[in-house]
């Protein structure tokens, strides 16, 4: 891209006026009258469905009872009428294949008649089941090219909603699961829903043992904090790496980054503020309560946090949030970057997954109590989570793995690749007392009859937060901070639910056989906390000392996605997921294959993009600059001037250009070798060989960016991208 285009874009940005959001009265109206207006929610259902049908649908939603086909026809008719009244022309089954994105195939409500007319058609059968081409999505061998059939099935626990395009056309979106002709899960939602049922069933056993007879279910609750970058679209389109890969493959660090710490929670720029206001309105229409928005640590980086919801709905809402963020950004002449590390040397983006367990009567199992009876529940759940996270740390790490996250985890601004649990000083002291069987006083503590101190009342946030911990207790929930910003939170929550269910089941199996329940309960808590205390770490997770300490403790350090994927198919993992009915072995092996394929394809695209940019844009630009230096030196020499400076600059440029050319040729050769490999071998080659070769190519190019005349440099710089929003 020529410098003229870059300079024109920067000039336009400097003089352009921000896109105005809706006027304040309209915003107020949208909040008061428009919240959830594009959702077929319980309020709409109550108005439009016969009472008995509505009641049966509610039972299906809350207790997962089968839906009567006759009811489905009535519900489908009500949905269709509502959608048509709101301007919808099409409907789609909306699902989450193993690509990390959502998928949809739009069908028109209108069907032709014999007399040349049309009528609106949408039956219960169309609502409940669809048939997309399963061979077109990654399946890990479950579906072959010639075996195309797959199915989508309506998930009534997640609300149906409307989405429109820039032309005002609307489509009815039906959240669904996606499975193969032979019944295997081909999506992320199916195993998530299985895990929800597993953790509910096993947690209920624990509740009954502790005397709770009122709760009929336990829900995993999630709130996901979404981090992202905003860049100007005119600059974005001049960066092939951003367009193809979502991250910059070249780029020198700007003179000013985040070292002044003036961006985090700083005043929000008008252009960004207008974007956020419009984003709020679009999300409110969809019934998504966008609660908090602020600047994150890096320039042009921001965060959005919604209110908590059930895991299944929260997952769908987060996928919608990412979709809407991108659409609204384009409306404002911006591009929303969700990649975990769009800019090297600048803070990356994550998605903090705040997870808790709550009964259908409103009791949070991770809420420390004021009295010993509630203490017992909390301590037992805490012991279960210590056991779950310690025994399945590798799986938890895998649940946060994607190619982009490899650039973030452990990069001095995010959790390390080592899984540990932060409890805070106060709660850690209580755990220590229990382990030691100490009768020493803990403030406000009661003493159990076997000499174990119970937990005193702990106010929320009694201890400081630890931003370096990947799995931190924060008052009444666990914050899993490793989740990738571009990823689907279903993966992490499927693992969290499953490992919690497994620990609860082991505890319930033991306690149900106990002759002396109180003694057995206290002994179990003490034993499990003792066995798994190595997982607790309250210090700085970014230090080399912690890496050494974690090694001494025997904690796994899976530095890359390629290292983490095999955790899916270890015998212990296969047994775990089979035991809880979440994954079959076939489904796990398929996901491992898909993950390796995804990693290799991602790195291959990045390598080809680097090769293309270097060969077509960077090397010619540097060669042109070198030619101008040589001409300038020659002219100066003829005039009798000292040309030592020009010669030094030319020599430096020539050295770096040679390094670039050699590294480019090397990367080309290695990329061609990778194409002949497949599966895990290909992914390993991409990580061990291609990624280092890409770094070797990048190094001289980034040096050249600091030397070459800015008018000749073929792409916007980090400074252009980060400070022109």
C-alpha positions in Angstrom: 0.0 0.0 0.0 1.4 3.4 -1.0 2.3 6.0 1.6 -0.2 8.3 -0.1 -3.0 6.1 0.9 -1.7 5.9 4.5 -1.2 9.6 4.7 -4.6 10.3 3.3 -6.2 7.9 5.8 -4.3 9.6 8.7 -5.3 13.0 7.5 -9.0 12.0 7.2 -8.9 10.5 10.7 -7.4 13.7 12.2 -10.3 15.8 10.7 -13.2 13.5 10.8 -16.0 14.0 13.3 -17.1 11.0 15.5 -20.3 9.2 14.5 -22.9 10.4 16.9 -24.9 7.9 18.9 -28.6 8.0 19.4 -29.8 11.2 21.2 -30.1 10.9 24.9 -33.9 10.8 24.9 -33.8 8.0 22.4 -31.2 6.1 24.5 -33.5 6.5 27.5 -36.4 5.2 25.5 -34.3 2.3 24.3 -33.5 1.3 27.8 -37.0 1.8 29.2 -39.1 0.4 26.4 -36.6 -1.5 24.2 -34.8 -3.8 26.6 -35.2 -7.3 25.3 -37.5 -6.1 22.5 -35.7 -8.4 20.0 -36.0 -11.5 22.2 -38.8 -14.1 22.3 -38.5 -14.1 26.1 -40.7 -15.4 28.9 -42.7 -12.2 28.9 -43.5 -12.5 25.2 -44.2 -16.3 25.6 -46.6 -15.6 28.5 -48.5 -13.1 26.3 -48.7 -15.2 23.1 -48.9 -18.8 24.2 -51.9 -20.7 25.8 -51.3 -21.0 29.5 -51.0 -24.7 29.5 -48.5 -24.7 26.6 -46.5 -21.9 28.4 -46.4 -23.9 31.6 -45.2 -27.1 29.8 -42.5 -25.1 28.0 -41.3 -23.6 31.3 -41.0 -27.1 32.7 -39.0 -28.1 29.6 -36.7 -25.1 30.0 -36.1 -25.5 33.8 -36.3 -29.3 34.1 -35.3 -30.4 30.6 -38.5 -32.5 30.1 -39.3 -33.5 26.5 -41.4 -31.1 24.5 -44.6 -32.4 23.0 -44.7 -32.1 19.2 -48.2 -30.5 19.4 -46.8 -27.8 21.7 -43.9 -27.3 19.4 -46.3 -26.4 16.5 -48.1 -23.9 18.7 -44.8 -22.3 19.9 -43.5 -22.2 16.3 -46.6 -20.4 15.1 -46.4 -17.8 17.9 -42.6 -17.3 17.1 -43.4 -16.9 13.4 -46.1 -14.3 14.0 -44.0 -12.4 16.5 -41.0 -12.4 14.1 -43.0 -11.3 11.1 -44.5 -8.5 13.1 -41.0 -7.3 13.9 -39.9 -7.3 10.3 -38.2 -10.7 10.1 -38.3 -12.5 6.7 -36.1 -15.5 7.5 -35.2 -17.9 10.3 -32.0 -19.8 11.1 -30.8 -22.5 13.4 -27.8 -20.8 15.1 -25.1 -23.2 16.3 -21.5 -23.3 17.5 -19.4 -25.7 15.4 -15.8 -26.6 16.4 -14.4 -23.6 14.5 -14.7 -21.2 17.4 -17.3 -19.2 15.5 -21.1 -19.5 15.1 -22.8 -20.8 12.0 -26.1 -20.2 10.4 -28.2 -21.0 7.3 -31.1 -18.7 6.6 -34.4 -20.0 5.3 -37.3 -17.8 4.3 -40.6 -18.0 6.1 -42.4 -17.5 2.8 -43.3 -20.5 0.7 -45.0 -20.4 -2.7 -48.5 -21.7 -3.4 -49.9 -23.3 -6.5 -51.7 -20.1 -7.5 -48.5 -18.0 -7.5 -49.0 -16.6 -4.1 -46.9 -17.0 -1.0 -47.7 -17.7 2.6 -45.7 -17.7 5.9 -44.7 -21.2 6.9 -42.9 -22.2 10.1 -43.8 -25.5 11.9 -42.8 -27.2 15.1 -40.7 -29.6 13.0 -38.8 -26.6 11.5 -38.3 -25.1 14.9 -37.1 -28.3 16.6 -34.8 -29.8 14.0 -32.7 -28.7 11.0 -30.3 -30.4 8.7 -27.1 -28.6 7.7 -24.2 -30.1 5.8 -22.0 -31.6 8.6 -19.1 -32.5 6.2 -18.5 -28.7 5.7 -17.4 -28.3 9.4 -14.4 -29.7 11.3 -15.4 -33.0 12.7 -12.1 -34.9 13.4 -13.2 -37.7 11.1 -16.7 -38.2 12.6 -18.2 -36.9 9.3 -16.5 -37.8 6.0 -16.9 -35.6 2.9 -19.3 -38.1 1.4 -21.3 -38.3 4.7 -22.8 -34.9 4.7 -25.8 -35.3 7.0 -25.9 -33.6 10.4 -28.6 -32.1 12.5 -29.4 -29.1 14.6 -31.8 -29.3 17.4 -33.5 -26.4 19.3 -32.2 -25.6 22.7 -35.2 -24.2 24.5 -33.1 -23.1 27.5 -31.6 -20.3 25.5 -33.9 -17.5 24.2 -34.8 -17.1 20.5 -33.9 -13.6 19.2 -33.9 -11.3 16.2 -30.8 -9.9 14.5 -30.9 -7.4 11.7 -28.4 -6.3 9.0 -27.4 -2.8 8.0 -30.3 -2.7 5.6 -32.9 -3.3 8.3 -33.6 -6.9 7.3 -34.2 -9.2 10.3 -33.8 -12.9 10.9 -35.2 -15.1 13.6 -32.3 -16.8 15.4 -33.0 -20.2 17.1 -30.1 -21.4 19.4 -29.4 -25.0 18.7 -27.1 -27.9 19.3 -25.3 -29.6 16.4 -24.7 -33.3 16.1 -23.9 -36.0 13.6 -26.1 -38.5 11.8 -24.7 -41.1 14.3 -25.4 -38.9 17.3 -21.9 -37.5 18.2 -21.6 -33.9 19.2 -20.2 -31.6 16.5 -20.5 -28.4 18.5 -19.5 -26.8 21.8 -23.1 -26.4 23.2 -24.0 -30.1 23.4 -21.1 -31.1 25.8 -21.7 -27.9 27.7 -25.3 -28.8 28.3 -24.3 -32.3 29.3 -21.8 -30.9 31.8 -24.5 -28.6 33.3 -26.7 -31.6 34.0 -23.8 -33.5 35.4 -22.7 -30.9 37.9 -26.4 -30.2 38.9 -27.0 -33.9 39.6 -23.8 -34.4 41.7 -24.1 -31.1 43.6 -27.7 -32.0 44.6 -26.4 -35.1 46.2 -24.0 -33.0 48.3 -26.9 -30.6 49.2 -29.1 -33.5 50.4 -26.3 -34.9 52.5 -26.0 -31.5 54.2 -29.7 -31.3 54.9 -30.9 -29.1 52.0 -34.2 -30.6 50.9 -35.7 -27.6 49.1 -33.3 -27.1 46.1 -34.2 -29.1 43.0 -31.3 -28.1 40.8 -27.9 -26.3 40.8 -26.9 -24.0 38.0 -23.4 -23.0 37.0 -23.5 -19.2 36.7 -21.1 -17.3 34.5 -20.1 -13.7 33.9 -17.5 -13.2 31.1 -15.5 -10.0 30.8 -14.7 -9.3 27.2 -11.5 -7.4 26.3 -10.9 -6.0 22.8 -9.1 -3.4 20.7 -10.6 -0.8 18.4 -8.7 0.5 15.4 -9.6 2.8 12.5 -11.0 0.8 9.5 -9.0 3.0 7.0 -5.8 1.9 8.6 -6.9 -1.7 9.2 -7.5 -2.3 5.5 -3.9 -1.4 4.8 -2.6 -4.2 7.1 -2.9 -7.6 5.3 -1.8 -9.3 8.5 -4.7 -7.8 10.5 -7.2 -8.7 7.8 -6.0 -12.2 7.3 -4.8 -13.2 10.8 -6.4 -10.8 13.3 -2.9 -9.8 14.5 0.1 -7.9 13.3 2.9 -10.1 12.1 5.3 -7.1 11.7 5.5 -3.9 13.7 8.1 -2.0 15.8 7.1 -1.1 19.3 5.8 2.5 19.4 7.7 5.2 21.4 4.8 5.2 23.9 2.9 2.2 24.8 1.2 1.6 28.2 4.2 2.4 30.4 2.7 5.7 31.5 -0.4 3.7 32.8 -2.6 6.5 31.6 -5.1 4.5 29.7 -6.6 2.0 32.2 -9.8 3.4 33.5 -8.9 6.7 31.8 -11.3 9.1 30.2 -13.0 7.4 27.2 -12.4 9.2 23.9 -15.6 10.6 22.3 -15.4 8.3 19.3 -15.1 5.2 21.5 -17.8 6.5 23.9 -20.2 6.9 21.0 -19.4 3.4 19.9 -20.0 2.0 23.5 -23.4 3.8 23.7 -24.6 2.3 20.5 -23.2 -1.1 21.5 -25.2 -0.9 24.8 -28.4 -0.2 22.9 -27.9 -3.1 20.5 -27.1 -5.4 23.3 -30.1 -4.2 25.4 -32.4 -5.0 22.5 -31.1 -8.6 22.7 -31.7 -8.7 26.5 -28.0 -8.7 27.2 -27.3 -6.6 30.2 -24.0 -4.8 29.3 -23.1 -3.6 32.8 -19.5 -2.2 32.7 -17.4 -0.6 30.0 -13.9 1.0 30.4 -10.5 1.5 28.9 -8.2 -1.4 29.5 -4.4 -1.2 30.1 -3.2 -0.8 26.5 -3.9 2.1 24.2 -7.0 1.4 22.1 -7.9 -1.5 24.4 -11.3 -1.7 26.1 -13.5 -4.1 28.2 -17.2 -4.9 28.4 -18.6 -6.9 31.3 -22.3 -8.2 31.4 -24.3 -9.3 34.3 -24.1 -13.0 35.3 -26.4 -15.6 33.7 -26.7 -19.4 33.5 -23.7 -21.0 31.8 -25.6 -22.0 28.7 -27.3 -18.6 28.2 -24.1 -16.7 29.1 -22.2 -18.7 26.4 -24.7 -17.7 23.8 -24.8 -14.1 25.0 -21.0 -13.9 24.8 -21.0 -15.2 21.2 -23.6 -12.6 20.4 -21.6 -9.8 22.2 -18.6 -10.5 20.0 -20.8 -10.5 16.8 -22.5 -7.2 17.8 -19.2 -5.6 18.8 -17.9 -6.1 15.3 -21.0 -4.9 13.6 -21.4 -1.7 15.6 -17.6 -1.0 15.2 -18.0 -0.9 11.4 -20.9 1.5 11.7 -18.5 3.9 13.5 -15.7 3.4 10.9 -13.8 1.1 13.3 -12.8 -2.5 13.5 -13.1 -4.5 16.6 -10.0 -6.8 17.2 -10.7 -9.8 19.3 -7.4 -11.6 18.8 -5.5 -12.4 22.0 -2.3 -10.6 20.9 -3.0 -8.1 18.0 0.2 -6.1 18.8 3.5 -7.6 20.0 4.9 -6.0 23.1 1.5 -4.5 24.0 -1.0 -6.0 26.5 -3.1 -8.8 25.0 -6.8 -9.4 25.5 -8.4 -12.2 27.5 -11.9 -13.1 28.7 -12.2 -13.5 32.4 -14.7 -16.3 33.1 -16.3 -15.7 36.5 -17.9 -19.1 37.6 -20.0 -20.0 40.5 -22.7 -22.6 41.5 -26.2 -21.5 42.6 -29.2 -23.5 43.7 -32.6 -22.8 42.1 -33.6 -21.3 45.5 -30.8 -18.7 45.2 -28.0 -20.0 47.4 -24.5 -19.6 46.1 -22.5 -22.7 47.0 -19.3 -20.5 46.9 -20.7 -17.9 49.4 -18.9 -18.2 52.7 -21.4 -18.4 55.5 -21.8 -16.8 58.9 -22.6 -20.0 60.7 -21.0 -23.5 61.0 -23.8 -25.1 59.0 -23.2 -22.9 56.0 -19.4 -23.1 56.6 -19.6 -26.9 56.1 -21.1 -26.5 52.6 -18.6 -23.9 51.6 -15.6 -25.8 52.9 -16.8 -29.0 51.2 -17.2 -27.2 47.9 -13.8 -25.5 48.3 -12.2 -28.9 49.0 -13.9 -30.3 45.9 -12.6 -27.4 43.7 -9.1 -27.8 45.1 -9.2 -31.5 44.2 -10.8 -30.8 40.8 -8.4 -28.1 39.7 -5.3 -30.0 40.9 -6.2 -33.3 39.4 -7.3 -31.9 36.1 -5.0 -28.8 35.7 -4.0 -30.0 32.2 -7.5 -30.2 31.0 -8.3 -26.7 32.4 -5.3 -25.4 30.6 -6.4 -27.1 27.4 -9.9 -25.5 27.7 -8.2 -22.0 27.3 -5.9 -23.0 24.4 -6.0 -21.5 21.0 -3.2 -20.3 18.7 -3.6 -16.7 19.7 -3.5 -17.4 23.4 0.0 -18.9 23.0 1.2 -15.3 22.5 -0.5 -14.1 25.6 -0.2 -16.7 28.4 2.9 -16.1 30.4 3.8 -12.9 28.5 4.2 -10.7 31.6 0.7 -9.4 31.4 -1.5 -12.4 31.7 -1.7 -15.6 33.7 1.1 -18.0 33.2 0.5 -21.3 31.5 0.7 -23.0 34.9 -2.6 -23.6 36.6 -2.8 -22.5 40.3 -5.5 -21.4 42.6 -5.5 -18.1 44.5 -7.5 -18.0 47.8 -6.1 -14.9 49.5 -4.3 -14.7 52.8 -7.4 -15.0 55.1 -8.9 -18.1 53.4 -5.5 -19.7 52.9 -5.0 -19.3 56.7 -8.2 -21.1 57.3 -7.2 -23.9 54.9 -3.9 -24.2 56.7 -5.6 -24.5 60.1 -7.8 -27.3 58.7 -4.8 -29.1 57.3 -2.8 -28.9 60.5 -5.9 -29.8 62.6 -5.1 -26.7 64.6 -7.3 -25.4 67.5 -5.5 -22.1 67.2 -8.0 -19.3 67.0 -9.1 -18.0 63.6 -11.1 -14.8 64.0 -14.7 -15.5 64.6 -14.2 -19.2 64.2 -16.1 -22.0 65.8 -14.4 -25.3 66.6 -15.7 -28.6 65.2 -15.7 -31.5 67.5 -12.8 -33.2 65.8 -10.6 -30.1 66.4 -10.9 -28.5 63.0 -11.5 -24.8 62.8 -14.4 -23.8 60.6 -14.5 -20.8 58.5 -15.4 -17.5 60.0 -17.7 -15.1 58.2 -15.6 -13.6 55.4 -16.9 -10.5 53.8 -16.6 -10.4 50.1 -13.2 -9.2 48.8 -11.7 -9.6 52.3 -8.3 -9.9 50.7 -6.6 -8.3 47.8 -7.0 -9.6 44.2 -4.2 -11.4 42.5 -4.2 -10.5 38.8 -1.4 -12.9 38.1 -3.4 -16.0 39.2 -5.2 -18.0 36.5 -7.8 -19.3 38.8 -8.6 -16.9 41.7 -11.3 -17.0 44.4 -12.9 -13.5 44.4 -15.4 -13.4 47.3 -18.1 -15.8 46.1 -16.9 -17.1 42.7 -13.8 -18.3 40.9 -12.3 -16.1 38.2 -10.7 -18.2 35.4 -8.5 -15.6 33.7 -6.9 -17.7 31.0 -9.8 -17.9 28.6 -8.9 -16.5 25.2 -10.6 -13.2 24.1 -11.7 -14.6 20.7 -12.7 -18.0 22.1 -16.0 -19.6 23.1 -16.4 -19.8 26.8 -18.3 -23.1 26.4 -14.9 -25.0 26.4 -13.7 -23.7 29.8 -17.1 -24.1 31.5 -17.6 -27.6 30.1 -14.4 -28.6 31.8 -15.2 -26.6 35.0 -18.6 -28.2 35.4 -17.3 -31.7 34.6 -14.4 -31.7 37.0 -16.6 -30.2 39.7 -19.2 -32.9 39.1 -16.5 -35.6 39.4 -15.2 -34.3 42.7 -18.8 -33.9 44.1 -19.6 -37.5 43.0 -16.5 -38.9 44.7 -17.4 -37.0 47.9 -21.0 -38.0 47.8 -20.2 -41.7 47.2 -18.0 -41.6 50.3 -20.2 -39.6 52.6 -23.4 -41.6 51.8 -21.7 -44.7 53.3 -20.5 -42.9 56.4 -21.6 -44.3 59.8 -20.6 -41.1 61.6 -21.4 -38.4 59.1 -19.9 -35.4 60.9 -16.7 -37.2 61.6 -16.5 -38.4 58.0 -17.2 -34.9 56.6 -14.5 -33.3 58.6 -12.0 -36.0 57.9 -12.8 -35.8 54.1 -12.3 -32.0 54.0 -9.1 -32.2 55.9 -7.7 -35.1 53.8 -8.6 -33.5 50.4 -7.2 -30.1 51.4 -4.0 -31.7 52.5 -3.7 -33.8 49.4 -4.3 -30.8 47.1 -2.7 -27.9 48.9 0.0 -27.7 46.3 -2.5 -26.0 43.9 -2.7 -22.9 46.2 -0.4 -20.1 45.3 -1.0 -16.5 46.3 2.2 -14.9 45.0 3.3 -13.4 41.8 2.6 -15.9 39.0 4.7 -13.9 36.5 8.1 -14.6 38.0 10.7 -17.2 37.1 10.8 -18.2 40.8 7.1 -19.4 40.5 8.0 -21.5 37.4 10.7 -23.2 39.4 8.4 -23.6 42.4 5.6 -25.0 40.3 8.1 -27.5 38.9 9.1 -28.5 42.4 5.4 -29.0 43.3 4.8 -31.1 40.2 2.3 -28.8 38.6 2.1 -29.1 34.8 3.5 -26.2 32.6 1.9 -26.6 29.2 3.4 -23.7 27.4 1.6 -24.0 24.1 -1.6 -25.2 22.5 0.3 -28.1 20.9 1.5 -29.2 24.4 -2.0 -28.9 25.8 -4.1 -30.7 23.2 -2.9 -34.3 24.2 -4.6 -33.7 27.6 -7.9 -34.3 25.9 -7.1 -38.0 25.1 -5.2 -39.1 28.2 -6.8 -42.2 29.7 -7.8 -40.1 32.8 -9.5 -37.5 30.7 -11.4 -40.1 28.7 -12.5 -41.8 31.9 -13.6 -38.5 33.5 -15.8 -37.3 30.6 -17.3 -40.8 30.0 -18.0 -41.1 33.7 -20.0 -37.8 33.7 -21.6 -38.4 30.3 -20.1 -35.3 28.8 -17.9 -36.7 26.0 -17.4 -40.1 24.5 -13.9 -41.2 23.6 -14.7 -40.8 19.9 -15.8 -37.2 20.5 -12.7 -36.4 22.5 -10.3 -37.8 19.9 -12.2 -35.9 17.2 -11.7 -32.7 19.2 -8.0 -33.3 19.6 -7.7 -33.8 15.8 -9.7 -30.6 15.1 -7.5 -28.7 17.5 -4.3 -29.8 15.9 -5.7 -29.0 12.5 -6.8 -25.6 13.7 -3.4 -24.8 15.1 -1.5 -25.9 11.9 -3.9 -24.0 9.6 -3.6 -20.9 11.7 0.2 -20.9 11.7 0.2 -21.7 8.0 -2.0 -18.7 7.1 0.2 -16.5 9.2 3.4 -17.8 7.6 2.0 -17.3 4.1 0.8 -13.8 5.0 4.3 -12.9 6.3 5.8 -14.2 3.1 3.4 -12.3 0.9 3.9 -9.0 2.8 7.6 -9.3 2.8 7.9 -10.2 -0.8 5.4 -7.8 -2.3 5.6 -4.8 0.0 8.4 -4.7 2.5 11.5 -5.8 0.5 10.5 -3.5 -2.5 10.0 -0.5 -0.1 13.4 -1.1 1.6 15.1 -1.6 -1.8 13.6 1.7 -3.0 14.8 3.4 0.2 18.3 1.9 -0.3 18.4 3.2 -3.9 17.5 6.7 -2.7 20.2 6.6 -0.1 22.8 5.4 -2.7 21.7 8.2 -5.1 21.9 10.8 -2.3 25.4 9.6 -1.3 26.6 9.7 -4.8 25.3 13.2 -5.4 26.8 14.4 -2.1 30.2 12.8 -3.0 30.3 14.5 -6.4 29.7 17.8 -4.5 32.7 17.1 -2.3 30.6 16.5 0.8 31.3 14.0 3.6 29.1 10.9 2.9 30.2 8.7 5.8 26.7 9.0 7.4 24.9 8.0 4.2 27.3 5.1 3.8 26.8 3.9 7.3 23.0 4.1 6.9 23.2 2.3 3.5 25.4 -0.4 5.0 23.0 -1.0 7.9 20.0 -1.1 5.5 21.8 -3.6 3.3 22.7 -5.9 6.2 19.1 -5.9 7.4 17.7 -6.4 3.9 20.0 -9.3 3.4 18.8 -10.8 6.7 15.3 -10.3 5.6 15.8 -11.9 2.3 17.6 -14.9 3.8 14.9 -15.3 6.5 12.2 -15.0 3.9 13.7 -17.8 1.8 14.1 -20.0 4.8 10.5 -19.5 5.9 9.3 -20.3 2.3 11.2 -23.6 2.3 10.0 -24.6 5.8 6.4 -23.7 4.9 6.5 -26.0 1.9 7.8 -28.8 4.0 4.9 -28.3 6.5 2.4 -28.7 3.7 3.4 -32.4 3.3 2.6 -33.2 7.0 -0.7 -33.7 8.7 -2.3 -34.0 12.1 -0.3 -33.7 15.3 3.0 -34.0 13.4 2.0 -31.0 11.3 0.9 -29.0 14.4 4.2 -29.8 16.2 6.2 -28.8 13.1 4.3 -25.5 12.9 5.1 -24.7 16.6 8.7 -25.9 16.7 9.9 -24.9 13.2 7.5 -22.4 11.5 6.9 -20.1 14.5 10.6 -19.6 15.2 11.3 -19.0 11.5 8.5 -16.3 11.5 10.2 -14.6 14.5 13.6 -14.6 12.6 11.9 -12.9 9.6 10.1 -10.4 11.8 13.2 -9.2 13.6 15.1 -7.4 10.8 11.8 -6.1 9.3 10.9 -4.4 12.6 14.4 -2.9 12.7 14.0 -1.6 9.2 10.7 0.1 10.1 12.7 2.3 12.5 15.1 3.3 9.7 13.2 3.5 6.5 11.6 6.9 5.5 8.1 6.8 6.9 6.7 8.0 3.6 8.0 4.8 2.0 7.0 2.3 4.7 4.2 0.3 3.1 1.8 -0.1 6.0 0.5 1.8 9.1 2.7 1.6 12.2 1.7 0.6 15.7 1.6 4.3 16.6 -0.8 4.9 13.7 -3.1 2.1 14.8 -3.1 2.5 18.6 -3.3 6.3 18.8 -5.7 7.2 16.0 -9.0 6.1 17.4 
